[in-house]
Amino acid sequence: FEQVMAYYWVTEAQKYIQSLGFGTGTYRPINKEPQDIRINQLGLDNSYSWDKFDMLRFGKGGVDDAEDAEVILHEYGHAMMDSQSEPFGNWGLSHESGALGEGFADYWAVTVSDVIAPTNADPACVADWDATSYATGPIYCLRRIDLDLHYPEDMTTSIHHDGQIWSRALWDIRQELGHVVADTLVLEAIFYFTADTSFETAALVTVETANQLYGDEAAEVVFQAFTERGILNE
């Protein structure tokens, strides 16, 4: 079951990527290749994208990770960013770029699951099924992408925590522009990130990408989303 689940959601993610124009002639392809997947790995409840072998590995224990669509999509988000970096897999060389990667992967998990299977009454809650085995209720979430965290005062030493600052900005952009516009500009901007990028530099690149693709009004929405998080200044 988990193997089928994992390949299903990777396939749906790639179909969605291509529906936005990536790899179909409008924009460059993103990880447009067969994706190797391994399930029931590690002997513990953890998963990761292994850039050395271009493989997604899903752990077991509690709720097996490959049973949760958003865990699958999160790890595929990492593989996508690896495919967009130069050279392949050269991503996350600084704390902020690592946090950005986690934030994007959380956002990607939510936006794709909401597009393909919009059944979650609380879409900003990431991996709510997997989290039932370790989070305290009544709401079970691995992380959230709608927290009121602010840069730089809410930064910690955890890239997963700090990624929630970046994912909240992306979520706000999606709320204002819709998933098609938001996801297109977010994905296109990643091509121009460096492996050790800062939040500020990546935000400026994303604003410029929004401007190039959709004009001044979209760029202003993106700018304001990053300003609200403290990443950019008025």
Disulfide bonds with the S-S distance in Angstrom:
Cys125-Cys141 2.11
